[in-house]
Amino acid sequence: MESVNKNCDDGKVLIEFANILKLIIYSIIGIAVFFIPIKINGHYWTIIYHISYKLQTQANSFLEICIIFYVSLSCIKSIFISKKNGTNEILNYIRLFSLIIILSIFCGKNEIIFLDDNVSLLIYELVMNISTVFPISAIFITFLLDYGLLDVVESYCHVFMKKNFNLSGKTIINILLYISTDCFCGMFMTSKLYNEGKIRLNEACNIVLNFSILSIPMILYVSKELDIKSKELSIIVILLLLILNILMSRIYPIKRKKKSYFTKTNYKETIHKNDKLEKAIKKYLKNRSKTNIFKSMLNNLEESIFILMKLIPNLVLILYLGQIIINSNLISEIVQIIFNPILELLKIQNKPDLSIFIVNVFYNNIIAIDDINLHIQYSTRLLMAIIAVLNCTCLSSNYIYINNTNIKISKKEFLISYIQRIVLIILIYSLMYYFYRGYIM
């Protein structure tokens, strides 16, 4: 009997050691793939972007065929499988137009659909990027989600995140994914954490509305396009990000969201005051996923493809129809009426340009930046750069993804969140600017 018990204990120790080894190795792989940039062929990117770039350059025609296939299946499913009732049926047929747009762009026939060249290029680049970066990220995201990294990070960061942003400590990994990759990959992780019962509804909404914003590639792009020092922009943006999210995590609409889980599980938030690493590992061993890693990677890939089938047509249609927003003087005039009292009070220069920019950036950041007059005052240009980087509520990215998840955010909440963020950015920036100038309003 003693021999049997000893063998059982030895076997248990070996299993635990193997799982701890998995935690270390797989976490290192996840961190290396998503967060550590390396230089290959003159490009200083993370591994995810290197793989994506390789696919886009070496298998461009194949990717275009895949995209057409995704969109075609999505349209067929919408028309013939979805429930047919009035408005929904009309919308399903409208989605078919997205296939015509994509085919026209791939064939270089923009004049057929009266599409502006800049918007055509933007659609092409966005569709190609999400069709490569998103599925590749989905494959590797299992290394971040399933093998203890979240538990270790939560053990060390939970108190700070909860106290300042009303978020679980584990969400730092999710926020870093937004920063290093893009909003679609970040929202994929947010959605999975919520669906698996690892974060609450209010946390999921908080992340999507307030933390899906800061992107290193976007900072570099904006600073280059608007002739602003990237270091200066980065410091201001990070400072504003912290202040904004401390405030916005405590007001409507986040404050009204339920602190409930989508799925009830045995997984619980924990606060470790001491022996943090040891207790985090024990928590991981208790709740570890028993799904084979390759099966998990394939499941994530399959899920990402189904999301792409819905995402691409919606993205194409919003970008196409968004030209109306950009060219509409009526909308920019309404925005001027809303924001003009604030801009007058704070003595913001170039108010008409800023109002048009606020409209355009709600549609798409890249289009808004391309339309900026570089001869406007530097302080206003810097403010526009900050808004472009910290604008998380964008129709052509966040909203179309949120709309297809279990994270419930209404159109009203989405719009209010956008207006709140813009007003707060303008107010805080103005205070910083006038303090820097040496006088108080």
PASE-812456 format. One line per 3 residues: number of its first residue (from 1); their letters; for each residue x, y, z negated of N, C-alpha, C. Coordinates in steps of 0.02 Angstrom, whole numbers. Atoms other than C-alpha are relative to their C-alpha. Layout:
<nodes>
NUM = A = X Y Z X Y Z X Y Z | ...
</nodes>
This chain:
<nodes>
1 = MES = 41 -60 0 0 0 0 43 63 0 | -45 -58 2 140 121 -42 31 13 68 | -31 -5 -66 218 83 127 -49 31 49
4 = VNK = 51 -28 -45 54 121 216 -10 74 -12 | 9 -70 17 31 285 122 58 43 24 | -59 -36 -21 209 335 160 1 11 75
7 = NCD = 3 -6 -74 186 300 345 -52 53 21 | 53 -50 -15 25 403 345 25 71 -12 | -27 -66 17 111 549 259 52 22 51
10 = DGK = -51 -16 -51 258 540 380 -31 20 66 | 35 -14 -63 138 537 528 -32 68 -2 | 33 -65 7 44 688 461 51 57 5
13 = VLI = -53 -50 -2 206 784 436 25 10 71 | -23 -5 -70 262 744 614 -50 38 44 | 52 -35 -39 95 803 685 1 75 -15
16 = EFA = -2 -71 20 105 966 586 62 33 29 | -62 -27 -28 286 992 641 -8 13 75 | 11 -7 -72 235 964 823 -44 61 15
19 = NIL = 46 -56 -10 94 1091 807 34 67 -15 | -38 -61 15 209 1220 725 49 15 56 | -45 -8 -57 333 1191 866 -37 29 60
22 = KLI = 42 -27 -54 192 1223 990 -13 74 -11 | 14 -70 17 149 1385 899 59 44 20 | -60 -40 -14 328 1447 916 14 4 74
25 = IYS = -18 3 -71 361 1391 1095 -52 35 43 | 53 -29 -41 192 1438 1169 -9 75 -12 | 4 -72 15 188 1607 1080 55 38 35
28 = IIG = -56 -32 -35 360 1648 1150 -15 4 75 | 18 -1 -72 298 1600 1325 -51 55 13 | 52 -51 -9 143 1710 1305 28 70 -4
31 = IAV = -30 -66 8 243 1859 1243 45 17 60 | -47 -11 -56 374 1838 1381 -38 14 65 | 37 -8 -63 245 1823 1521 -37 66 3
34 = FFI = 44 -59 -1 134 1969 1470 33 66 -21 | -22 -62 32 238 2093 1372 73 20 11 | -71 -16 -9 422 2086 1421 15 12 73
37 = PIK = -16 -14 -70 466 2175 1585 71 -24 17 | -66 21 -24 611 2102 1685 10 27 71 | -15 -28 -65 698 2166 1841 14 -55 50
40 = ING = -10 47 -55 681 2062 1999 -9 38 65 | 2 -33 -66 720 2127 2174 -14 75 -6 | 7 -73 8 728 2306 2110 -63 22 -35
43 = HYW = 63 -17 34 557 2299 2024 4 -20 -73 | -3 11 72 549 2316 1835 -71 -11 -27 | 69 17 18 385 2226 1795 -1 -60 -48
46 = TII = 10 62 38 314 2090 1683 -7 -58 49 | 2 60 -43 312 1912 1750 -67 -4 38 | 66 1 -32 125 1926 1786 0 40 65
49 = YHI = -1 -43 -59 155 2069 1908 50 -24 52 | -47 28 -49 306 1986 1987 -32 -56 40 | 35 54 -35 201 1832 2027 -53 28 47
52 = SYK = 52 -31 -41 59 1940 2090 29 32 62 | -32 -34 -56 175 2043 2201 25 -52 51 | -24 53 -44 252 1883 2272 -57 -28 41
55 = LQT = 58 27 -36 80 1816 2317 -25 50 52 | 27 -51 -46 25 1980 2397 46 10 61 | -46 -10 -56 181 1991 2505 9 -64 42
58 = QAN = -13 63 -35 200 1806 2550 -63 -35 24 | 62 36 -18 18 1750 2561 -58 48 7 | 50 -52 -6 -77 1907 2606 -63 -23 38
61 = SFL = 56 23 -41 -186 1828 2741 -42 -52 -37 | 36 50 39 -230 1682 2628 -42 33 -54 | 37 -36 51 -282 1802 2490 -62 34 29
64 = EIC = 57 -32 -32 -394 1898 2610 -55 -51 15 | 49 53 -13 -479 1734 2660 -35 -20 -65 | 29 18 65 -504 1690 2476 -49 53 -24
67 = IIF = 44 -55 21 -579 1861 2440 -66 -2 39 | 60 5 -43 -700 1846 2587 -43 -60 -22 | 35 61 23 -745 1671 2525 -36 14 -66
70 = YVS = 30 -16 64 -776 1734 2347 -63 43 9 | 55 -47 -9 -887 1877 2404 -58 -33 37 | 52 35 -37 -982 1768 2528 -40 -46 -46
73 = LSC = 34 45 47 -1021 1639 2394 -43 39 -49 | 37 -42 48 -1073 1776 2274 -65 26 31 | 59 -26 -34 -1193 1851 2402 -51 -55 13
76 = IKS = 45 57 -12 -1265 1681 2448 -36 -20 -64 | 29 19 64 -1291 1638 2266 -52 52 -22 | 46 -53 21 -1373 1807 2232 -66 -2 39
79 = IFI = 59 -2 -43 -1493 1793 2379 -43 -63 -5 | 37 63 -5 -1541 1609 2379 -10 -37 -66 | 4 38 62 -1514 1548 2201 -32 41 -56
82 = SKK = 27 -43 54 -1554 1697 2088 -75 6 6 | 72 -9 0 -1733 1728 2037 -20 60 42 | 22 -53 -45 -1825 1833 2164 -58 38 -31
85 = NGT = 54 -41 27 -1923 1975 2086 14 73 12 | -1 -72 -14 -1942 2148 2161 68 31 8 | -61 -40 -2 -1795 2261 2122 62 -44 4
88 = NEI = -59 44 0 -1672 2118 2087 12 -29 70 | -7 28 -67 -1706 2044 2259 30 52 48 | -28 -53 -42 -1669 2212 2343 74 9 -15
91 = LNY = -69 -8 20 -1508 2230 2244 44 -58 26 | -37 57 -26 -1456 2055 2297 18 9 74 | -14 -12 -71 -1470 2104 2480 49 58 9
94 = IRL = -48 -56 -3 -1376 2267 2447 71 -27 -11 | -66 29 13 -1232 2161 2379 30 -30 64 | -24 27 -63 -1221 2083 2552 40 52 39
97 = FSL = -35 -54 -34 -1163 2253 2614 74 3 -21 | -69 0 23 -1005 2233 2508 43 -46 43 | -37 46 -44 -954 2087 2620 17 35 66
100 = III = -12 -38 -62 -973 2199 2774 56 51 -10 | -52 -50 16 -866 2333 2690 69 -33 -2 | -64 35 6 -728 2209 2647 25 -24 68
103 = LSI = -19 23 -67 -727 2134 2821 25 58 43 | -20 -60 -39 -717 2309 2897 69 25 -21 | -64 -23 25 -571 2357 2785 56 -47 21
106 = FCG = -51 49 -18 -475 2196 2817 16 2 75 | -10 -3 -73 -500 2219 3005 21 69 24 | -20 -68 -18 -454 2405 3000 -52 38 38
109 = KNE = 55 -33 -36 -625 2462 3062 -42 43 -48 | 35 -41 50 -669 2593 2930 -56 43 30 | 49 -45 -31 -765 2699 3055 -68 -33 7
112 = IIF = 64 36 -7 -899 2564 3068 -46 16 -59 | 39 -10 61 -954 2596 2889 9 71 -28 | -8 -70 20 -908 2782 2881 37 6 -67
115 = LDD = -37 3 62 -778 2750 2746 62 44 4 | -59 -43 4 -648 2881 2697 63 -43 -6 | -62 40 0 -469 2820 2725 29 -10 -70
118 = NVS = -27 5 68 -416 2858 2546 -39 -51 -42 | 43 48 37 -564 2761 2474 11 -70 27 | -13 65 -30 -532 2620 2597 64 -31 -27
121 = LLI = -64 24 27 -351 2606 2539 -7 -19 -73 | 10 14 71 -405 2613 2357 -37 -66 -10 | 38 63 4 -534 2474 2382 46 -60 16
124 = YEL = -44 55 -20 -405 2366 2471 50 -17 -56 | -50 12 52 -272 2389 2336 -30 -29 -64 | 32 24 61 -391 2363 2190 -24 -72 7
127 = VMN = 26 68 -12 -472 2209 2266 58 -51 3 | -58 45 -5 -302 2131 2308 32 -10 -69 | -31 4 66 -234 2171 2134 -39 -44 -48
130 = IST = 39 40 48 -378 2101 2033 -7 -73 23 | 6 68 -25 -385 1948 2147 64 -41 -12 | -62 35 16 -205 1906 2100 16 5 -75
133 = VFP = -19 -11 70 -166 1984 1930 -49 -33 -48 | 51 26 46 -331 1932 1850 1 -76 -7 | -3 73 7 -329 1744 1890 65 -25 -31
136 = ISA = -65 20 28 -142 1730 1850 1 13 -75 | 4 -15 71 -170 1816 1683 -45 -49 -37 | 47 47 31 -318 1702 1647 33 -68 -12
139 = IFI = -35 64 7 -207 1549 1673 45 2 -62 | -50 -4 54 -74 1609 1550 -28 25 -66 | 27 -30 61 -191 1690 1423 -10 -51 -56
142 = TFL = 7 53 51 -211 1523 1335 58 0 -49 | -58 -3 45 -35 1548 1263 -9 53 -53 | 14 -53 49 -98 1705 1175 -58 -19 -46
145 = LDY = 63 12 36 -267 1637 1120 -1 -63 -44 | 15 66 28 -251 1455 1071 54 -31 -44 | -55 35 34 -85 1422 985 31 41 -57
148 = GLL = -20 -28 64 -76 1525 826 27 71 0 | -27 -68 -2 -7 1692 886 -49 50 -31 | 51 -44 27 -171 1779 842 -1 -3 -76
151 = DVV = 2 8 73 -167 1707 665 59 33 -33 | -60 -30 28 11 1763 634 -5 76 1 | 7 -73 -6 -23 1940 698 -53 26 -47
154 = ESY = 53 -21 46 -185 1951 599 25 1 -72 | -25 4 68 -95 1900 440 40 61 -19 | -43 -57 14 27 2045 454 -33 68 12
157 = CHV = 27 -64 -23 -82 2180 534 -72 14 -19 | 72 -6 12 -259 2152 470 -18 61 -42 | 17 -55 45 -258 2278 328 6 68 36
160 = FMK = -11 -64 -35 -187 2419 437 -55 12 52 | 50 -8 -54 -307 2388 583 -71 11 -29 | 67 -5 30 -460 2368 471 -10 69 -32
163 = KNF = 4 -64 36 -423 2523 369 -6 59 48 | -3 -57 -45 -389 2637 518 -49 -3 58 | 40 5 -62 -491 2569 664 -59 -48 -5
166 = NLS = 55 48 10 -618 2446 589 6 -60 47 | -13 57 -43 -538 2306 689 39 -54 -37 | -40 55 27 -468 2135 647 72 8 23
169 = GKT = -71 -6 -16 -278 2125 644 20 -35 64 | -17 39 -60 -276 1998 785 -10 39 64 | 16 -38 -61 -344 2128 907 60 39 27
172 = IIN = -59 -34 -26 -171 2206 921 26 -35 63 | -21 37 -60 -128 2067 1046 -43 19 59 | 47 -20 -53 -283 2112 1146 15 70 25
175 = ILL = -15 -69 -19 -239 2297 1143 65 3 41 | -63 3 -37 -61 2259 1201 -10 -27 71 | 15 27 -67 -135 2160 1346 -27 55 46
178 = YIS = 24 -58 -39 -230 2315 1403 59 45 21 | -56 -46 -13 -70 2418 1390 47 -28 53 | -52 29 -44 45 2297 1482 -27 -26 66
181 = TDC = 27 30 -62 -73 2224 1612 -52 48 30 | 51 -47 -22 -240 2305 1655 -65 -12 -38 | 61 3 39 -416 2333 1591 -40 -64 12
184 = FCG = 38 61 -15 -491 2181 1680 26 -59 -40 | -30 55 39 -369 2060 1598 -13 10 -75 | 14 -14 70 -391 2147 1431 -72 -15 -19
187 = MFM = 71 13 15 -581 2137 1441 -16 -74 4 | 8 73 -2 -568 1953 1489 16 -29 -69 | -20 24 66 -478 1923 1324 -50 22 -53
190 = TSK = 50 -25 48 -600 2033 1226 -64 -41 3 | 61 39 -9 -747 1938 1299 8 -71 -28 | -12 68 25 -668 1769 1257 2 -1 -77
193 = LYN = -3 -4 73 -630 1822 1078 -71 7 -30 | 69 -9 24 -811 1879 1057 -41 -63 10 | 39 60 -14 -887 1726 1140 19 -59 -45
196 = EGK = -24 54 43 -781 1610 1032 -10 14 -74 | 14 -16 70 -836 1696 871 60 22 -40 | -61 -21 36 -666 1770 828 0 75 -15
199 = IRL = 10 -70 17 -718 1953 830 -74 15 1 | 70 -19 4 -883 2040 792 -20 44 59 | 26 -42 -54 -995 2137 912 27 71 -4
202 = NEA = -25 -69 7 -944 2306 841 75 5 18 | -71 0 -18 -760 2258 862 9 -6 76 | -5 8 -73 -786 2201 1042 -17 66 35
205 = CNI = 19 -64 -30 -876 2364 1085 53 54 -13 | -53 -48 18 -742 2465 994 61 -8 45 | -58 13 -42 -602 2382 1093 -14 22 72
208 = VLN = 17 -14 -70 -691 2399 1261 -7 75 13 | 12 -72 -10 -742 2581 1238 59 44 -20 | -51 -44 29 -595 2648 1138 72 -22 9
211 = FSI = -69 24 -4 -442 2539 1165 19 -28 68 | -16 27 -67 -454 2483 1346 26 55 45 | -16 -62 -35 -371 2644 1398 73 9 15
214 = LSI = -70 -17 -8 -186 2659 1371 35 -52 44 | -34 45 -47 -88 2586 1517 67 32 19 | -67 -26 -18 99 2607 1544 5 15 74
217 = PMI = -2 -17 -72 83 2594 1735 -39 63 17 | 40 -60 -14 -53 2729 1731 37 63 -23 | -39 -58 24 57 2847 1626 54 18 51
220 = LYV = -54 -12 -48 200 2827 1750 -28 29 65 | 31 -23 -62 84 2851 1899 -24 73 -6 | 27 -68 10 -1 3007 1828 56 51 -7
223 = SKE = -55 -47 10 161 3088 1773 36 16 66 | -32 -10 -65 235 3063 1946 -43 42 47 | 45 -35 -46 82 3123 2043 -12 73 -20
226 = LDI = 16 -68 24 53 3278 1934 62 38 -21 | -63 -34 15 236 3322 1911 5 19 -74 | -3 -9 72 234 3301 1722 51 -50 -28
229 = KSK = -51 45 30 375 3227 1616 -35 -59 -34 | 32 60 27 327 3048 1574 9 -7 -75 | -12 5 72 407 3056 1401 -46 48 -38
232 = ELS = 45 -49 31 310 3214 1356 -72 -24 1 | 68 25 -6 148 3140 1421 -12 -60 -46 | 8 61 42 176 2974 1329 -8 18 -74
235 = IIV = 4 -19 71 205 3058 1160 -68 31 -16 | 65 -32 12 49 3167 1175 -57 -51 4 | 52 50 -10 -57 3022 1238 -5 -47 -59
238 = ILL = 0 47 56 -6 2904 1098 -28 33 -63 | 26 -37 57 -40 3036 966 -75 11 5 | 72 -10 -11 -209 3078 1040 -39 -65 -5
241 = LLI = 33 66 2 -252 2894 1060 -15 -20 -72 | 10 19 70 -229 2863 873 -54 43 -32 | 49 -45 30 -329 3017 822 -71 -14 27
244 = LNI = 64 12 -32 -469 2985 947 -33 -64 -25 | 29 65 16 -492 2803 902 -15 -7 -74 | 19 -3 71 -491 2835 715 -68 32 -7
247 = LMS = 64 -36 2 -634 2957 744 -56 -40 33 | 53 30 -39 -731 2863 878 -21 -69 -25 | 19 65 29 -729 2697 785 -48 9 -59
250 = RIY = 43 -13 58 -832 2782 649 -63 40 18 | 59 -38 -21 -965 2872 752 -41 -40 52 | 42 31 -51 -1106 2827 873 38 -1 66
253 = PIK = 43 59 9 -1116 2713 970 31 -58 -39 | -32 57 34 -988 2601 882 -30 -10 -70 | 27 5 69 -1058 2640 709 -66 -36 -2
256 = RKK = 67 31 -2 -1230 2576 763 2 -74 19 | -5 69 -23 -1166 2409 829 1 -49 -59 | 4 50 53 -1200 2253 727 68 -31 -15
259 = KSY = -61 33 20 -1059 2175 629 -12 -76 -3 | 19 71 -3 -1113 2003 685 39 -36 55 | -36 41 -49 -1030 1861 781 -49 -26 52
262 = FTK = 41 28 -54 -1095 1797 947 -14 -74 -13 | 6 72 15 -1065 1617 893 23 -12 -72 | -21 18 67 -1058 1548 716 50 -57 2
265 = TNY = -53 51 3 -897 1451 686 29 -2 -71 | -34 4 64 -787 1400 541 57 51 -6 | -55 -49 -2 -662 1534 593 -19 61 -42
268 = KET = 13 -57 43 -649 1674 464 60 47 0 | -54 -48 9 -551 1834 446 32 -11 -68 | -35 11 64 -419 1822 310 50 56 -12
271 = IHK = -49 -50 21 -313 1947 214 52 -36 -43 | -54 33 36 -146 1877 158 45 52 -32 | -41 -50 35 -58 1981 25 72 -23 -8
274 = NDK = -68 26 5 93 1867 12 5 -66 38 | -11 61 -40 170 1716 101 -40 2 65 | 43 -11 -58 91 1786 259 12 -49 56
277 = LEK = -15 46 -55 182 1677 385 -24 -70 -16 | 20 67 20 152 1517 289 -76 -9 2 | 73 4 1 -33 1554 264 -30 6 70
280 = AIK = 23 -6 -70 -54 1605 446 7 -66 36 | -12 65 -32 21 1440 503 -51 -51 -25 | 50 46 28 -95 1344 385 -69 12 30
283 = KYL = 64 -17 -31 -244 1437 457 -3 -25 71 | -3 25 -69 -189 1395 633 -8 -76 2 | 4 73 1 -167 1210 589 -71 -23 -16
286 = KNR = 68 17 18 -341 1208 513 -50 11 57 | 49 -19 -53 -429 1291 661 26 -12 71 | -31 5 -66 -316 1239 805 -45 -34 51
289 = SKT = 38 29 -55 -392 1198 973 30 -68 19 | -23 67 -19 -382 1015 1022 -4 -11 75 | 4 5 -73 -407 1052 1206 71 -2 30
292 = NIF = -64 4 -35 -262 1001 1318 17 67 33 | -20 -66 -24 -162 1154 1370 -14 8 75 | 11 -5 -73 -175 1115 1557 -75 5 15
295 = KSM = 73 -4 -9 -363 1089 1542 -24 71 -18 | 18 -67 21 -377 1255 1449 19 52 54 | -22 -46 -53 -277 1344 1585 -46 -4 61
298 = LNN = 45 9 -57 -387 1270 1722 -70 28 -15 | 65 -27 19 -546 1316 1627 0 77 4 | -5 -74 -3 -486 1497 1611 4 23 73
301 = LEE = -5 -17 -72 -441 1500 1797 -69 -4 32 | 68 9 -28 -614 1434 1842 -46 57 -22 | 42 -55 26 -697 1563 1730 17 66 34
304 = SIF = -21 -63 -32 -594 1705 1806 -25 4 72 | 23 1 -70 -644 1652 1983 -75 15 3 | 72 -15 2 -829 1653 1937 -12 74 -16
307 = ILM = 6 -71 15 -805 1827 1863 16 42 61 | -20 -36 -61 -716 1885 2021 -56 0 52 | 55 5 -48 -864 1825 2126 -53 53 -13
310 = KLI = 47 -54 17 -974 1950 2032 33 68 2 | -35 -63 10 -843 2083 2003 16 35 66 | -23 -31 -62 -777 2112 2179 -56 35 38
313 = PNL = 54 -36 -36 -945 2151 2265 -23 63 -36 | 21 -59 38 -995 2270 2124 52 55 4 | -54 -49 -4 -825 2355 2127 0 35 68
316 = VLI = 0 -28 -68 -832 2379 2316 -58 48 10 | 60 -43 -9 -1009 2450 2313 6 65 -40 | -7 -60 41 -971 2571 2170 50 48 31
319 = LYL = -50 -43 -31 -815 2635 2257 -26 30 65 | 28 -25 -63 -907 2652 2422 -52 54 -13 | 53 -48 14 -1060 2739 2351 25 59 -42
322 = GQI = -28 -53 41 -950 2841 2234 23 60 39 | -17 -57 -42 -901 2949 2381 -53 55 -5 | 56 -48 8 -1071 3031 2356 12 43 -62
325 = IIN = -14 -37 62 -1020 3078 2178 54 52 12 | -56 -45 -12 -857 3155 2236 -21 60 43 | 20 -52 -47 -940 3254 2375 -61 40 -22
328 = SNL = 61 -33 23 -1088 3311 2271 16 62 -42 | -11 -61 38 -1077 3493 2218 -49 7 -58 | 52 -5 51 -1237 3474 2117 24 -30 -66
331 = ISE = -23 34 60 -1159 3350 1995 54 41 -35 | -53 -40 30 -1003 3456 1969 -27 64 -32 | 31 -61 29 -1114 3609 1938 -34 -16 -66
334 = IVQ = 31 21 63 -1211 3513 1804 52 -9 -54 | -54 10 48 -1048 3463 1721 28 66 -23 | -24 -66 19 -990 3644 1724 -46 33 -51
337 = IIF = 48 -28 47 -1150 3695 1635 9 -31 -69 | -8 36 64 -1121 3561 1500 64 21 -35 | -65 -10 31 -936 3594 1471 23 73 -2
340 = NPI = -23 -69 -6 -922 3779 1514 3 37 -67 | -6 -35 64 -963 3845 1338 62 -21 -40 | -59 25 36 -826 3735 1264 64 26 32
343 = LEL = -59 -23 -36 -701 3782 1400 11 74 -9 | -5 -72 11 -741 3967 1377 26 14 -70 | -19 -11 70 -724 3957 1188 75 -14 -10
346 = LKI = -69 20 8 -555 3870 1202 48 33 49 | -40 -38 -50 -496 3984 1344 40 -46 46 | -32 47 -46 -457 3838 1459 2 32 70
349 = QNK = -8 -29 -67 -390 3896 1628 -26 -49 53 | 21 40 -58 -451 3833 1799 -61 -43 -16 | 60 37 22 -624 3785 1734 -35 -37 57
352 = PDL = 34 37 -54 -702 3741 1905 39 -64 20 | -41 58 -17 -555 3624 1946 -7 -55 -53 | 5 48 55 -568 3541 1775 -69 -34 1
355 = SIF = 67 28 -1 -757 3517 1792 -6 -52 56 | 1 49 -55 -738 3432 1962 40 -62 -18 | -42 56 20 -599 3324 1890 -37 -45 -49
358 = IVN = 38 39 50 -710 3269 1744 -52 -45 34 | 48 41 -39 -841 3209 1870 36 -56 36 | -36 50 -41 -715 3120 1981 32 -55 -42
361 = VFY = -34 50 41 -623 3033 1839 -49 -50 -29 | 52 48 22 -787 2956 1780 -12 -53 54 | 8 46 -57 -796 2877 1952 62 -44 8
364 = NNI = -62 39 -6 -613 2826 1973 60 45 -13 | -59 -40 19 -448 2887 1900 44 19 60 | -47 -11 -56 -344 2868 2059 -27 53 48
367 = IAI = 31 -49 -45 -466 2964 2170 2 70 -32 | 1 -64 35 -480 3101 2038 69 33 1 | -68 -26 1 -290 3120 2026 21 24 70
370 = DDI = -18 -19 -69 -269 3125 2216 -31 66 21 | 36 -61 -20 -393 3271 2227 21 62 -40 | -21 -57 42 -304 3382 2098 44 47 40
373 = NLH = -42 -52 -30 -232 3545 2161 62 10 -44 | -62 -2 39 -50 3541 2103 23 71 -16 | -20 -70 11 -41 3732 2104 -37 31 -60
376 = IQY = 35 -27 58 -157 3752 1955 48 4 -60 | -43 -12 58 -87 3805 1786 24 -65 -31 | -30 62 28 30 3677 1703 -39 -27 -59
379 = STR = 37 22 60 -69 3672 1539 -64 -36 19 | 61 33 -23 -229 3627 1633 17 -67 33 | -22 62 -33 -136 3498 1737 19 -53 -51
382 = LLM = -18 46 54 -67 3420 1578 -63 -28 -33 | 64 23 29 -244 3413 1506 -33 -51 46 | 28 48 -48 -304 3326 1664 37 -66 -2
385 = AII = -39 61 4 -162 3202 1651 -19 -41 -62 | 19 35 62 -210 3160 1471 -69 -32 8 | 67 28 -11 -393 3137 1520 3 -60 46
388 = AVL = -6 55 -47 -343 3026 1666 27 -63 -33 | -30 58 34 -239 2913 1553 -46 -27 -54 | 41 21 57 -359 2910 1405 -74 -10 18
391 = NCT = 70 11 -20 -519 2893 1506 -13 -74 8 | 13 72 -3 -579 2718 1467 -68 -16 29 | 68 13 -23 -760 2738 1519 -5 18 74
394 = CLS = -3 -13 -72 -738 2725 1707 -47 -48 36 | 50 42 -34 -878 2662 1821 32 -56 41 | -30 48 -46 -760 2573 1941 46 -50 -34
397 = SNY = -40 50 35 -673 2471 1806 -39 -28 -59 | 29 26 62 -744 2456 1631 -73 -21 7 | 72 13 3 -930 2467 1663 -20 -61 40
400 = IYI = 21 56 -41 -943 2341 1804 20 -66 -32 | -19 62 35 -851 2213 1697 -45 -10 -61 | 41 5 60 -946 2250 1536 -70 -25 17
403 = NNT = 68 17 -20 -1110 2231 1630 -11 -75 11 | 5 72 -12 -1071 2047 1662 24 -42 -59 | -22 36 59 -1023 2000 1484 -56 -2 -52
406 = NIK = 47 1 55 -1113 1962 1321 8 59 -47 | -12 -59 40 -1045 2124 1249 -50 54 22 | 56 -43 -19 -1200 2233 1248 15 74 -12
409 = ISK = -9 -72 2 -1165 2415 1289 -46 30 54 | 49 -28 -47 -1306 2514 1370 32 56 42 | -23 -56 -43 -1286 2643 1509 3 65 -41
412 = KEF = 3 -60 41 -1335 2778 1384 61 3 -47 | -57 2 46 -1202 2723 1258 66 11 38 | -60 -6 -41 -1072 2712 1396 11 74 19
415 = LIS = -5 -70 -20 -1109 2890 1457 16 45 -60 | -12 -40 60 -1115 2962 1281 72 -8 -24 | -69 13 21 -949 2880 1239 49 39 44
418 = YIQ = -44 -37 -47 -871 2959 1395 0 75 -18 | 5 -71 15 -936 3134 1352 35 16 -67 | -34 -9 65 -879 3116 1170 75 2 8
421 = RIV = -72 6 -7 -706 3065 1223 29 62 35 | -24 -59 -37 -686 3209 1348 -1 61 -45 | 5 -58 45 -747 3338 1221 54 -2 -54
424 = LII = -51 7 52 -631 3271 1085 70 11 27 | -66 -11 -31 -482 3266 1203 13 74 11 | -8 -71 -14 -512 3447 1255 11 39 -66
427 = LIY = -5 -35 64 -535 3505 1074 69 -11 -32 | -63 17 34 -383 3413 1003 60 27 40 | -54 -26 -42 -273 3459 1151 7 76 -8
430 = SLM = -1 -72 7 -322 3642 1134 31 21 -67 | -29 -14 66 -280 3641 948 76 -10 2 | -71 14 -6 -111 3562 986 35 54 43
433 = YYF = -30 -49 -46 -79 3685 1129 8 68 -34 | -4 -66 32 -120 3842 1029 45 -1 -62 | -47 6 56 -26 3779 878 72 5 26
436 = YRG = -66 -2 -32 123 3754 993 17 71 22 | -11 -69 -23 101 3929 1064 11 48 -57 | -17 -41 58 111 3998 888 -55 45 -26
439 = YIM = 54 -39 29 -61 4068 854 -62 -44 -8 | 61 38 15 -229 4007 787 -60 39 28 | 59 -33 -29 -393 4042 876 -47 24 -55
</nodes>
